[in-house]
Amino acid sequence: MIYAISGPLIAMILFIMPTLSTYLIPALKPYRSIGNFITLVVGLLCVSVMFFG
């Protein structure tokens, strides 16, 4: 049970939050790239395990 919750939570912290911060904080605009989109997709896949796993 704890693994089902902690895994997606760590994925949100490591993948999704940094990616969203590059789009929400204007000072981080130079760091936007296609890599951010790929990181967001991987993070969403990791979080989807909580719902479909």
Summary of the structure (lengths in Angstrom):
residues: 53
radius of gyration: 12.4
end to end distance: 11.7
largest distance: 39.8
contacts: 128
relative contact order: 0.21
helix: 91%
strand: 0%
